[in-house]
């Protein structure tokens, strides 16, 4: 049933914002330290609580967590991360295709591949243009009737294995092993042998690739290896509109979120200058989202990757700043634009924690805030992990939060 009046719904998703106490921040979390007057103002007049976005049986990734926040039960619909990214890139997947995320990474220079260290899971934030040249070489070197490599954004790319298997053992996400020796994190499954060999071989020809030689000469990190992980099969998501009766759009810089949107028959417009990091085009993403509402959408989901990236990189000050920048440069545009509507609701939350102290994802429950223009309530003075917990409101299954957000009771 479609909502009455000119109700609009907005989700602002701070990827990886939740955290544990950080010694470098005086034992506080980035949410506690960040100056976020607009977010806190909404929290004073909104519903605040905790939500568990990742079931204990699933890995705590942005794929599972964002699907959950969007109202799709990962236990029912999740088929892997990389297929969603492949959809965004424009790959037409067959039922027997298996996809893998292909990161361009920076490894140290020990002779044996197994002895190398994961220096940088993003190859120094390699540009999309540079990465496209490298991925063209990767496809020329490895591509055949069975393997096809596709270029994505920055360090994030895709491999499609035609007639492949997802039974690959543990294909470790590279952001989980930053600064660690990689040997014990390589799958020992027989089914993964060919993939691991491609990773090893890639180092031998990428270390002297012209793009990398130029990057090294400029003091930048080389993209000297591919790293394969996140295997999965063709997505099976129902449309967002069929579940909730709303026409929606997702605004994000990353292929994963765009892939979820496309799979759920939502629009996923591109935003010039959207990078997925703290230098992203914050205003452009906010303005694009508001334009989607003005052109007839009922629901927009604005995703910001920056807090997550800062968590992975052990950058506490930048993580605090990322939270502040969304408050300074996104929320003013969103809230001013929403005032023209008879009624609106806005939900702000992270998808999962990305703790500074571990530099990877966690499955702990995260704080959420729902503000309803025509139904203000007494909330909390300042929202963070502890104040959200203190309210006693807990949503045990993340996929139920969207129903709560869209209901007339909140």
C-alpha positions in Angstrom: 0.0 0.0 0.0 1.5 3.4 -1.1 1.7 6.1 1.6 -0.7 8.9 1.7 0.2 12.6 1.4 3.6 13.5 -0.2 5.6 11.3 2.2 9.2 10.9 1.4 11.7 8.4 2.9 15.5 9.0 3.1 18.1 6.7 4.5 21.6 8.1 5.1 24.0 5.2 5.5 27.4 5.9 7.1 29.3 2.7 6.1 31.3 1.2 9.0 30.6 4.2 11.3 30.1 2.2 14.5 33.2 1.4 16.4 34.8 0.2 19.7 36.6 2.6 22.1 39.7 3.9 20.4 42.8 4.5 22.5 44.0 7.3 20.2 40.6 9.0 20.8 40.9 8.9 24.6 38.9 5.7 24.8 35.9 7.1 22.9 34.4 6.0 19.7 34.5 8.2 16.5 30.7 8.7 16.9 31.3 10.1 20.4 34.1 12.4 19.3 32.5 13.7 16.1 30.8 17.1 16.1 27.5 16.3 14.4 24.9 18.9 15.4 22.4 18.1 12.8 22.5 14.3 13.4 22.2 14.9 17.1 19.4 17.4 16.6 17.4 14.8 14.8 18.3 12.2 17.4 16.8 14.5 20.2 13.5 14.3 18.4 13.7 10.8 16.9 13.5 7.2 17.7 16.9 5.8 18.7 18.0 2.2 19.3 20.3 -0.6 18.2 19.9 -3.0 15.3 21.7 -6.2 14.5 22.3 -6.1 10.8 24.4 -9.2 10.4 23.2 -12.7 11.5 25.7 -14.7 13.6 25.8 -17.3 10.8 27.0 -14.8 8.2 30.2 -12.9 7.6 30.0 -9.2 8.6 30.4 -7.6 5.2 28.8 -4.5 3.6 27.0 -6.8 1.2 25.0 -8.7 3.9 24.6 -5.6 6.1 23.3 -3.2 3.5 21.0 -5.8 2.1 19.6 -6.2 5.6 19.2 -2.5 6.1 17.3 -2.3 2.8 14.9 -4.8 4.0 16.1 -7.9 2.2 16.7 -11.0 4.4 20.3 -12.1 3.6 19.4 -15.6 4.9 16.9 -15.9 2.1 18.4 -13.8 -0.7 22.2 -13.6 -0.3 24.2 -15.3 -3.1 27.6 -13.6 -2.6 29.2 -10.2 -2.8 30.9 -10.2 -6.2 27.7 -11.0 -8.2 26.2 -7.8 -7.0 29.3 -5.9 -8.1 29.3 -7.7 -11.4 25.7 -6.6 -12.0 26.7 -3.0 -11.4 29.6 -3.2 -13.8 27.1 -4.5 -16.4 28.0 -8.2 -16.6 25.1 -10.3 -17.9 25.6 -13.4 -15.7 24.6 -16.9 -16.6 23.1 -19.3 -14.1 26.4 -21.4 -14.1 28.7 -18.4 -13.7 30.6 -17.8 -10.5 32.0 -14.3 -9.8 34.8 -13.2 -7.6 35.8 -9.7 -6.5 39.2 -8.9 -7.9 41.1 -6.3 -5.8 44.2 -4.6 -7.1 46.5 -4.7 -4.1 50.0 -3.7 -3.0 52.1 -6.6 -1.7 55.7 -6.5 -0.3 58.6 -7.7 -2.4 59.7 -11.0 -0.7 60.6 -13.7 -3.3 58.0 -16.3 -2.3 54.4 -15.1 -2.8 53.4 -16.7 0.5 56.0 -14.6 2.4 54.7 -11.3 1.1 52.7 -8.9 3.3 49.4 -7.2 2.5 50.7 -3.6 2.4 47.6 -2.0 0.9 44.3 -3.7 -0.1 43.5 -0.6 -2.3 46.9 -0.2 -4.1 47.1 3.3 -2.8 43.6 4.2 -3.9 44.6 3.7 -7.5 42.6 5.8 -10.0 39.9 4.2 -12.1 41.8 5.2 -15.3 45.1 3.6 -14.1 43.3 0.5 -12.9 41.5 0.1 -16.3 44.9 -0.1 -18.0 46.1 -2.8 -15.5 42.8 -4.8 -15.7 43.1 -4.7 -19.6 46.5 -6.4 -19.2 45.1 -8.9 -16.7 42.4 -9.9 -19.1 44.8 -10.2 -22.0 47.1 -12.4 -19.8 44.5 -14.7 -18.2 41.3 -14.3 -20.2 40.0 -17.2 -22.1 36.7 -19.1 -22.6 36.6 -19.9 -18.9 37.9 -16.7 -17.2 36.8 -13.2 -18.0 38.0 -10.1 -16.0 36.0 -6.9 -15.9 37.2 -3.5 -14.9 35.3 -1.6 -12.1 36.1 1.4 -10.0 39.4 2.2 -8.4 40.8 -1.0 -6.9 37.5 -2.9 -7.1 37.2 -5.3 -10.1 35.6 -8.6 -11.0 36.4 -12.0 -12.4 33.7 -14.3 -13.9 34.5 -18.0 -14.0 32.1 -19.7 -16.5 31.0 -23.0 -15.2 32.8 -22.4 -11.9 32.2 -23.4 -8.3 31.7 -21.5 -5.0 33.3 -24.3 -3.1 36.7 -22.6 -2.8 37.7 -22.9 0.8 38.5 -19.6 2.5 39.2 -16.8 0.0 40.2 -14.1 2.5 39.1 -10.5 2.0 42.3 -8.4 1.6 41.1 -5.7 4.0 41.0 -8.4 6.7 44.7 -9.0 6.6 46.2 -5.5 6.3 49.9 -5.5 7.4 49.8 -9.3 7.7 51.9 -12.0 5.9 49.5 -13.5 3.3 50.6 -17.2 3.2 48.3 -18.6 5.9 45.4 -16.6 4.4 45.5 -18.3 0.9 42.9 -20.9 0.3 44.3 -24.5 0.4 41.2 -25.9 -1.4 42.0 -27.9 -4.6 39.1 -26.1 -6.3 40.9 -22.8 -5.7 44.4 -23.9 -6.9 44.0 -22.3 -10.3 42.8 -19.0 -8.8 45.7 -18.8 -6.4 48.1 -19.5 -9.2 46.7 -16.6 -11.1 47.2 -14.4 -8.1 50.8 -15.5 -7.8 51.5 -15.1 -11.6 49.9 -11.7 -11.6 52.6 -10.4 -9.3 55.3 -11.5 -11.8 54.1 -9.3 -14.7 52.3 -6.5 -12.8 55.3 -5.5 -10.8 56.9 -4.2 -14.0 53.7 -2.9 -15.6 54.1 0.6 -17.1 51.3 2.0 -14.9 53.1 0.6 -11.8 56.5 1.8 -12.8 55.1 5.3 -13.2 53.3 5.1 -9.9 56.5 4.0 -8.1 58.4 6.9 -9.7 55.8 9.3 -8.3 56.1 7.8 -4.8 52.8 6.0 -5.1 52.1 2.4 -4.2 52.0 -0.1 -7.1 49.0 -2.3 -7.9 51.4 -5.3 -8.1 49.0 -8.2 -7.6 45.4 -9.2 -8.1 43.5 -10.6 -5.1 40.5 -12.8 -5.6 37.7 -13.3 -3.0 34.0 -12.8 -2.4 32.8 -15.7 -4.6 29.1 -16.0 -5.5 26.3 -16.7 -8.0 23.8 -14.7 -9.9 21.6 -12.5 -7.6 18.0 -13.4 -6.9 16.7 -10.2 -5.2 13.0 -9.3 -5.6 12.2 -5.7 -6.5 12.2 -3.1 -3.7 8.8 -1.8 -5.0 7.2 -5.3 -4.9 8.2 -5.6 -1.2 7.4 -2.1 0.0 5.3 -0.4 -2.6 7.8 2.4 -3.1 9.9 3.6 -6.0 13.5 3.9 -4.9 17.0 4.9 -5.8 20.4 4.2 -4.3 23.2 6.9 -4.4 26.6 5.4 -3.9 30.1 5.5 -5.3 30.7 1.7 -5.0 29.6 -1.1 -7.3 28.4 -3.3 -4.5 25.6 -0.8 -3.5 24.8 -0.1 -7.1 24.5 -3.8 -7.8 22.1 -4.3 -5.0 20.0 -1.4 -6.4 20.0 -2.7 -9.9 19.1 -6.2 -8.7 16.2 -4.8 -6.7 15.0 -2.7 -9.7 16.0 0.6 -8.1 17.7 3.4 -9.9 21.4 3.9 -9.2 22.5 7.2 -10.8 26.2 8.0 -11.2 27.6 11.1 -9.3 30.6 12.9 -10.8 33.4 13.0 -8.2 32.0 10.3 -6.0 35.0 8.3 -4.8 34.0 6.1 -1.9 36.5 7.9 0.4 36.8 11.1 2.4 37.4 13.2 -0.7 34.1 12.2 -2.3 31.6 14.7 -3.7 29.4 14.9 -0.6 27.2 17.7 -2.0 26.8 16.0 -5.4 25.5 12.8 -3.8 23.0 14.7 -1.6 21.8 16.8 -4.5 21.4 13.8 -6.7 19.3 12.0 -4.1 17.0 15.0 -3.6 16.6 15.3 -7.4 15.5 11.6 -7.4 12.7 12.5 -4.9 11.7 15.6 -6.9 11.4 13.5 -10.0 9.0 11.1 -8.4 10.9 8.6 -6.3 9.4 7.9 -2.8 12.6 6.5 -1.2 16.3 7.2 -1.5 19.3 5.5 0.1 22.4 7.6 0.3 25.5 5.6 1.0 28.8 6.9 2.2 31.8 4.6 2.2 34.3 7.0 3.8 33.9 6.0 7.5 34.5 2.3 6.6 37.6 3.0 4.6 39.0 5.1 7.5 38.4 2.1 9.8 40.2 -0.3 7.5 43.1 2.1 7.3 43.5 2.7 11.0 42.7 6.4 10.6 40.8 7.5 13.7 41.0 11.2 13.1 39.8 10.8 9.5 37.0 8.6 10.6 35.8 11.3 13.0 36.1 13.8 10.2 34.2 11.7 7.7 31.2 11.6 10.2 31.5 15.4 10.6 31.7 16.0 6.8 28.4 14.2 6.2 26.8 16.4 8.9 28.3 19.6 7.4 27.9 18.9 3.7 25.1 16.4 3.3 22.5 16.8 5.9 21.9 20.5 5.4 21.1 19.9 1.7 18.9 16.9 2.5 16.9 18.5 5.4 16.3 21.8 3.5 15.0 19.9 0.5 12.7 17.7 2.5 11.0 20.6 4.2 8.9 21.2 1.0 7.1 17.9 1.5 3.9 17.4 3.6 5.7 14.8 5.6 9.0 12.9 5.6 11.0 10.3 7.5 14.8 10.1 7.6 16.8 7.2 9.0 20.6 7.5 9.8 22.8 4.5 10.7 25.9 2.5 9.8 25.6 -0.9 8.2 28.1 -2.5 10.5 31.0 -1.5 12.8 34.5 -1.2 11.3 36.5 -0.9 14.4 39.8 1.1 14.3 41.5 -1.4 16.7 40.8 -4.4 14.4 40.8 -2.6 11.0 38.0 -5.0 9.7 34.3 -5.5 10.0 32.4 -6.7 13.1 28.9 -8.0 13.5 28.0 -6.1 16.7 24.6 -4.3 16.7 24.8 -0.7 15.5 22.9 2.5 16.5 20.1 3.8 14.4 18.0 6.9 14.4 14.5 7.4 12.8 13.1 11.0 12.6 9.5 11.6 11.5 8.7 15.2 10.7 5.0 14.9 11.8 5.6 12.6 14.7 8.5 13.9 16.8 9.4 12.0 20.0 11.8 12.3 22.9 15.1 10.9 21.8 18.7 11.2 23.1 21.0 14.3 23.5 23.8 12.9 21.3 23.6 9.6 19.4 26.4 7.1 19.7 26.9 3.4 20.5 26.2 3.8 24.2 23.3 6.2 24.1 21.6 4.1 21.5 22.1 1.0 23.7 20.7 2.9 26.8 17.3 3.4 25.1 16.6 -0.3 25.4 15.2 -0.5 21.9 16.7 -3.4 20.0 15.8 -4.7 16.6 17.1 -8.3 16.5 16.8 -8.9 12.8 18.2 -6.2 10.6 15.9 -6.9 7.7 12.9 -5.9 10.0 14.2 -2.4 10.5 13.0 -1.2 7.1 9.5 -2.3 7.9 9.7 -0.3 11.1 11.0 2.7 9.3 8.2 2.6 6.7 5.4 1.9 9.1 3.0 4.5 10.4 3.8 3.6 14.0 7.2 5.4 14.0 
